[in-house]
């Protein structure tokens, strides 16, 4: 992810958490649970956008590398987790 997108991502997460902390103080337990679910959904959405931006920038793990890694799990010769290329 390029620097600009990281700044936007971090700003969005910071704003979301600030809003949640402010709202949580005045919510019932049920409201706090609903807010927690909303925060998790928003965090997932932002993570997906981050992944899409990285893929658009050409950063991805080749399928063959992932396949080799997955097939090595549980064996005596487990491979390290593949990295983006």
RARA-V380732 format. One record per helix or strand of 3 or more residues. SS is the DSSP state (@ for helix, = for strand). FROM is the first residue (numbers start at 1). TO is the last residue. If there is no record, write none. Layout:
[[SS:FROM:TO] [SS:FROM:TO]]
//
This chain:
[[@:3:24] [@:29:56] [@:63:72]]
//
